[in-house]
Structure formats: C-alpha cells, structure tokens
Amino acid sequence: MKLLIANRGEIVSRIVKSCRKLDIIPCGVYSEADKNSIYVKFLYEAQNIGGLAASDSYLRMDKMVGAALQLGCDMIHPGYGFLAENPEFSEVCKRNGIIFVGPSPQVLKISGDKLRAKQVVSRIAPVLEAKEVSTQEEALKVAKEIGYPVILKAARGGGGRGLRIASSQEDISKVFESSRKESMISFASDRLFIEKYLERPRHIEVQILGDGQNIINLGERECSIQRRHQKLIEETPSPALTKEMRQRITDTATDIMKEMKYDNAGTVEFLFKDEQFYFMEINSRIQVEHPITEQVTGIDLIEQQLNIASGTGLTIKQEDVRPRGHAIECRINAEHPLTFIPFGGTIKSFVPPYDTKNVRIDTALSSGSIVPPFYDSLIAKLICFEDSRIGTIETMKRSLSMFRISGIPTTIPFHISALNDTRFMEGMYDTSFVDELTPFSLKDGEVASAILCQLPRKVKFLEKKGNSNADIWIKSRYSDSNFDQYLSNSRWLHES
C-alpha cells in the first residue's frame, strides 16, 4: 500500500511515523520553495509540483492527483489546511480510484458549509444566530437585525481565515471587503455569513473518530488562547469543565457526528460561556493540536484515520478511551513574539529541549532549514504531559526555557510569558487572554532575554549602540520605567 501525503512540513513527518507502523509506503510532494525541506527526505518518493504560492502548488488538485497516479499511490492523506476539507478533492480522488483519508464527499459538503452545518446541528445543540450575506449593504442590514457586536466568517473555511469582528456599522464598512478577499484567497470561495459575536467565551472542541456506523469521542481540548482567531496554546482536559459539563459536551458532540454519519477523524468546536455550549463548526480533518489527545489517551489518531479509510473500520470502542493525566501544546510559530507578524528566513540554530522526559516535539526543521514566507508560520509543536496540570505546566516552562531557535523570531517568549500568567496558572482564561496579556508580568528578565536572543544580529547590534529604531518595538508595548531592567537582564549584553 502506498500513500501520498498532500501537504508539507511537520504534518508530513507525523503521518510518515504512522505509515511505518502500518507498513504503508509514504510518498509526497514539494513546492519549489520546499525542495530542500527536511520532510522531503522522510518520504520514500516525492514529486516536485512546482510553484511557490500555495495556489500554485499545495492547493492544486490536479497536481496532487497527478502525483499520486504517477507514483502509483493507493491513498491520499490531505493533512490539515490546503485541500483537507475540500469535497471536490475527495470526489476527484474517488473518481481516479484513490482512497481519500478523510470523510466522504457528502459529509464534507455539509461540514464544510458552515451555515448548512449549523442548520443540521440546530436540531441537536444550541447555535448562535447567523445569516449569509453577499453584499456590504446586506451585511449592514443583517448586523442591525442580529445586534452588534457581530462576526463575519467565511462560509467554506476555518482556521481564523476571513474572520472579522464588527461592533458598529463603520466596522462593517471597513472589514467586509477584506474578509471576502481573504476567504477567496484561502478557500476559493467568497461566501460570507454574519453571526452574533459572543464576547469573552472559551473555545472548547471535542475529538471524534467514526467509520460511518460507529462514533466515539476522545475527550475535549481547551483552545481559548488564540491570536487573530488562530490557536497558540491548547490543553486537555479543559480546566473549565466539571465532570457533568464534560459529559454533556462530549455526548453532544458524539450525537452531532452520529447525525452526520461521520467517517474518519473530526472535531466538533463549541463556544462556552456561563455554563452554556454553542455549536460553532465541524473541522473534518486531523487537527494541528491532535498530539495532546494522543498523549492522554495513548491512541494514534493518524493510525486510526488510515485504518478507517482502508476499510478496517474503527478498531476501538468508547470504553477503550480512558484519558489520564494532562497535556499541553505550544505552537511555536515563526512570528514576532509581540506583534505576531510572520517572518521567513533561515534558521541558524535549532536546539530542542535536551530533557525529553514527558516531552514531545513535532517538527520538520533543523539548523540550516529555510522557513518560506508563502505558507503558515507554524514551525514546531512542543507537547508536554504529566499526571497533573501543575506538573505539565512546570515541564512546559522548563522545556520552553531550553528550546533555542535563532535566525528568525519565534513565539517562544510569548509562550514563556503566557504560562507564567496567573490566569493561565489558575485555568481562569478565555479568548481575550492574548489581548490582555502583560508578557513581562512575571520573570521579566527571562522573557526579555528570550525575545532579544532571537533578534537578528543587526538588530542586536543597533540596540547595543542605543539606536531607538531597534528597540521601538518593545518600547511601544511596555512601560519605559521597566525597559532598562529588561535590557539589563538580557544575555546579549554579556556577549563578547
């Protein structure tokens, strides 16, 4: 059995591991920008599909199916993002005799259309009021009917792409076109809908496995720490749920997927506020954050995906799912740790934590790797797990302090600061956490040092010379009274 992985980066490396367990031959593709990437070396065979932008490479169905046929692959695993939730891609695979590792085209057509999914789910769970809009004028009318604040969303997408919050008519006028354009670029569809915006909720999702007949859940994940509606830190179990609440949300998610006759891995996402759950969407693919579920359940989700797709079916029962302990994932992105502006470039050094007990790192990078500016900024996932939440937090803090990446900025300093925040320590946070975070509230010198050690050499040099342009990005966010203390504790001051 040969499998084409129609994706790039760390998820390719992750899928390869499960392929080897099942004696499946892993093949793949790479764009012109990824031709020297490490993940390509993990593949038995790989085909250059050309292009730089995703629209010229990883979003091209014809190139993916063509590569699979040319390499003699029996299956295609889409990973996450790109074509993973595209029903047309699933249908094209089927027409060409290739097994698509994911839900059926029929399921994808429902789950991929956020409005249609809401209609199906409304018979089972509470949903927030929403309506499709095609023009700015219509958006203004619907927003007035629903009542501000509202949120604009892409009808055929997810991952925070196309999302815009509007608190007034002026906001709608400002964000409508940008939301529609981003939706078109990301999902080849400019369909939008407006939904009532729930302020300061928690974002909780439930992991599901199904084979069309049997549906089981593998517990929930807490995903409330986000920037631009994209997750930065996830943990399981959620510190917000009581035993009764957990049972209620997992049962609801299971019932939703039974109604859909869901097949393969998927996630039901909810907003949670004042002990009430509101259905948000279904993600019909493996999630970026799936490792934390694997760590607490001991179940290989990719392996289950491959078994279901190949016809073996679901090989575990609900009673086999016995989560234990606690797991946290930090998404390490190639982004400015304060502004979250993405960066591309060459990684000069990539040194993972040397203490690997109860630590997992999913990545496809090493020293000398190039991070292309054309794709998502995720470069590594750091996963820690212990018997208790407090123990997991401490292991994650230690691991982050050991993780050394230079050459490009990363979000490691943000993660250090977030895990030291009192609200995170106590589990009392919601989706507003990042906006309200004071990164240097604790261990100021450690966090400042982590930031400054990841700056390009030129910026470090300018800061040594007292150039105001070099440190303006910190001064613009943090008080001048503490700024000198941050710099005095930074390692580069002691470098020769």
N, C-alpha and C positions, 0 to 999 in steps of 0.2 A: 504494500500500500504506500503510495506517495502522496504527500500533502504540499500544496502551495500556500505559503503564508503571504497573504496580500496586504502587507503592511511593512513597517520599518521600525528600527530602534529596539527598545527594551522588550516590547511585547513579542517580538520575533524570537529573541533569546529565550524568553519564558516558554513560548509554545514549543520550541525545539526540545526543551527538557522533558516535556510530557510525551512528545513524539518518540523520544528514545526509550522511554519506559514501555511504550506500546509497540515497539519495533516498526514504527511508521517512519518513512524516509522524508525528512524535512527539506523542502525546496523553497525558493523565494525570489524576490525581485528587488531591484535597487534603482534609484534615480541617478542621474548624472551627479547630483550633489552628494549621494550616499555611496558612491562606487568604492571608496576606501574605508567605509564604516566597518567596525568590528563584527556587527551582527551578520554581515555577509559571509564571514569566514566560518560561522557556525553552521551554515547550510550545506547540504550535500551538493546541491546545484543552485545556481542563481542566475537570473537573466536581467540584463540591463534594459530597463524600459524607457530610458532617456528622460529628458526634461529636467527642469529644476523645480518649478512650482508644482504644488500638489495637483492642480488642474491639468497639468501636462504629464503627470506620472501616476501617483497613487489613487487618483480619482478617475482614471481611465479604465472603464470596464473592459473595453476591447483589448487593452494591453494585458490586463490581468488574466482574462480568459485565454488569450493567445499564448501567454507564457505557460499557463497550466497545460494547455493542449500540447505545446511544443515539448515540454519537459515530461509529458506522459503522466501527469498527476491525476489521481482519482478524486481528490478532495481539495477544497479551498477553505482556509480559515481566514476570515477577514480581520481578526484582531478587534481593536476598538477604533472609533473615528473613521475617517475616509469613507469606504463603501460598506462598513459593517452593518448598517441598518437600512440599506437601500434595497427595497423589494424587487426592483428591476434587476439588480445584480444577482440576487438569489434566483430569479427566474431565468436569467441568461445562463447561469451555471447549470441549472436543471435542464435547459434545452440542449446544452452541449454535453450532457451525460456526466457532469461533475457534481459531486456531493458538496453542498454548501453547509459549512459547520456553523449553524445558527438556525433561527426559527424559519418556518415555511414562509413563502411569499405572502400567503393570506394573512398570517399573523403580523408580518412586518408592515403590511398595508394599514392595518388597524393601529398598531402600536406606534408606527412612525408618523401617523397623522394625529397630532396631539389633541385636536378637537374631537376627532372621531373616537379616540381612546377615552376621552372624558365622558362622551355620551354612553359608551359601553359600561364604564365603571360607575356612573352615577346611580345605577340600579343597586350597587353593592356598597359604595362608600361615599362620604361627603366629598364634593368637589367645589372649587371656587368658581364663581360666575365668570364666564368667558364668552367671547364672540369674535368671529373672523371679521377682519376689516381689509379693504383693498385700496382705499384712498385715505389721504390725510383728513379730509373732511369727514369721512365716515368714522375715522378713528376718534376725532373730536366729539362726534355725536355719541358714540358708544361709551367713551370715557365719562361723559357727563351723565349718562344713564346709570352706569355702574357705580360711579362716585370715586373721586380721587382719594388716595393715590392708586394708580393702575400700573400694570407692567405690560410692555409689548414683547411678544415672543414669536419665534419662528415656528410655524405650524408643522414643519417637517424636520425639525432639528433639535439639538440639545447641546449639552456641554457649555452652556452660557453664551453661545453664539447668537447674536441678534437680539439679546435681551436688553431692554431699556426701561428704566423706571421713570414715570412721569407723575408729577404732583400737581400739575396745572396745565391749562391749555397751551401756555407758552412752551412748556416742556415737550408736549406732543409735537408741536411745530418744529422743535429743534431736533428731535430724535427719530422721527418717523422714517425719513429717507435713509438715514444711516443704518437703522435697524433692518430695513428692507434690503439694502445693498449687501450688508453682511450676511443676511440669510441667503441671498442669491449666490454669493461667493462660496459660502460654506456648504450649502445643501442643494445648489442648483434649483432653488425654488424661492420665490419672494413672497410666498403666502405668510401672512401675519395674523395673529389674533391678540385681542386685548383681554387681560384677566385682572380681577381685583387683586391688588397688591397687599399681601399680609405683612405687616411691619413686625420686625424682630421675632420671627419664628425660629424654630430649629428645623434642620433638614435631616430627615432620617429615612433610610432606604432599607429594603428587605431583599436579601439574595434568594433567588428561586432557581430550582432545577426542575425541568419537566421533560417528558417524552411524548406529549400529546394525550397520554392516558393518565399517567401518574404525575402528581405535582408535590414537591416538598419544599420547605423553606430551610435555610441555613442560618437563620437569625438576622438581626439588624446591624446596620452600620450608622454611626453618627458622622455626618458630613457637613456640619454647620460652619466650620472655619473655611471661608472662601474669600477670594478677591475676584471682582468682576464676574460673580456667579460661577466661578470655577474653583474647585476644591483644592485646599492646600494641606489640610491635616484631616485624617479620618481615624476613627477608633471603634472598636467593638469589644464588649457591648456598650450601648449608649448609657452614659451616666445619668441621663434624664428620666429613664423609664423605670417604673415599678414592675414587679413581676406580672401584675394584672395588665398593665399597659402594654408590656412586651407581648403577652399572649394575644392581646386584641389586635395589635398592628400586624403581627406575623400571620395570624389567622385571616385577617382581611386581605393581605397581600396574596396569600395562598388561594383564597376564594376568587380573587380577581383573575389570577392566572388560570385557574380551572375554567372559568367562564370563557377565557380566550382559547382554551385547549392548547396551552403554550407548550412548545417543544424547544429544548435546549436551555442554555443559561440566560437568565434575565434578571432585571432588578425593578422592583416597584418603589417609586420615590414618593415621599409624603412631606408635607409641611406640618409641623407640630407646634401648637400654641394653646396654652390654657387647657391642657389635657385633652385636646381635640386634634384628630388627624384629618388632613385634607389631601386627597389624592392629587399628585402633581403630574407624573408621567411614568411611562414604562421605558426602560432602556433595554432594548432587545439585543444585547451583546455582552461579552465579558467586560467588566468594569476595570478601570485603572486600579482601583482600590481593592480588587479581589484578594490580594495576598493576606490581608488581615483576617478575612473569613477562613482562608485556608489554614492559617496558623492556629486559630482557636478550635476548629473542627477537625483538623487533620485530613480534610478531603481535598484532593487535587481537582480543582474546578475545570481546568483545561482538559484533563484526562476524562472527566465526566462528559464534557462537550463532545469530545472525539468519539466516545463510546455511544452516546445518543445518536450522533449524526451517522455513524457507520451501521446503525441498526441493532446494536447490542441492547440499547434501551437504558433506562435508569437502573443502575446496579445497586443503589442504596435506598433504604426506606426512611421515613421520618424518624422512627425510633432509633435509627443508626446515628442520627445527628445529635451529638452530645457536646456542645461547646464547653470549653473550660478555659479559665484564665482570661487574660486581657491582651489585646494587641492594638498598636498604634502605627499608622503610616504617615511619614512626612514626604511630600512630593518635593524633591529637590529640582528646582527649575533654574534655567539659565536666564535669570532676571535680576534686575536691580532690587536689592532687598528692602528698599524703602518705597520705591515707586512702582515696582513690578513691571517695569519696562523690559521687554525681552532683549537679549543680546545673543549674537552669534560670534563665532571665533574659534580659536584653537585652545584646547585645554593643555596647559603647560605641565601640570601635575595633577594626578587623580589618585588620592591615597585614602582608601576606605578605612573605617574603624578597624583597629588591629585586634580589639577584643570582640570576638564574633559570637560569644555565648548568647543565645536567645536573640540574635540579630540576623536579619536577612536583608540583602541588598539586591534589588532587581535593576540592572542597568545593561547598557551595551557600549560603554565608554571606558577609556583608559587614558593614561598620559599620552598626549600627542593627538588625541581624537579631535576631529573638527565638528563643531556644532553648527549646522547650516541655519541660516536665518529664515528659511522658507516654510518651516513646519512648527509644530507645537514645541514649546520651550522645555518640556519635561526631559531631564537628563538622567535621573535616578530616583528610585523609590527606596527609602530607608524604613524598614519594618522591624519593630521590636515587640517582644511578647514575654510576659511573666505571669505568675499566678494571680497577681493583684494589679489594679490600675496604678497605684502609687509606685509599685515596683517597676512597671512598664515605663512610666514617666521618667523615673530615675535612669533606667537603662537607655532610654532615648536621649536624654540630656547628655549622658556620658558619650554615647555614640556620635551625636552631633558635634560635640567638642573635639572628637578625634578625627572627624571627616575633614580632609583637606583637599580643596579644589582650587587651583589657581589658573590664571589666564583669562577667565571671564567671571563676571559677578554671578553669584548664586543666591538662592533664598535661605541658605543655611543660617545666616544671622537672624533672619526673621523667625525661623523655627525655634532657635535658642530662646529668643525673647518671648515668643508665644507660650512655650512650655513653662516658662518661669512666671507667667502672668497668674495672678491669684484666681481670676475667673476660670482659667483652664484647670488649674490645680484642683479647684473645688467642683469642677464639672458644671459650673453655672455660666454657660455662654450660649450665644445664639448667632444668627447670621450677620449681626452687626459687629462681631468681635474684632475683625481686622480693621474696620474703620475707626474703632475706638481704642485700639491698642496703643499703649505708650511703650515702644520697644525697649527703652532703657530703664524701665521701672525697677528692675532688679538686675544685679550683676552687671552694672553699667560697663565696666572696663572690659569684661569678657565679650560682651556683644559688640561693642565698638571695635575691639581688636579683630573680631571675626569679620566684620564688614571691611575694615581697612586692609586686612591681609589679602582680600580678594580683589582689590582695586588694581587696574592696570598699572604697570611700573611708572608710566608717565604721570599719572595722577598722584601716585605716592610722592614722586619727585617734586611736583608742584606744591603739594601740601607741606613738604619739608621746607620749601622755600617761602612758605607763608602766602602762597597765591590764593586769593579769595575765591577765584573761579573754581578751584579744585574742591574746596570744602563747602561750597554753597548748597550742595545737595543735602548735606547734614544740617547746616545752619538753618535752612529753610523749614526744617521739620522739628528741630529740637532747640530747647532754650539755650541762649548764649551763656547763661550762668553756669551750666554744666558742661559746655562744649570743651573747655580747656581740660577738664577732668577726663573726658572721653579720649582726647588725643594723648594725654599724658600716660594713659594706660595701654596705648596701642603698641603692639610689638615692633612695628616698623621703626619707631623712634630709637630702638636699641640695636638696629641693624647697622653693620659697618658700611 
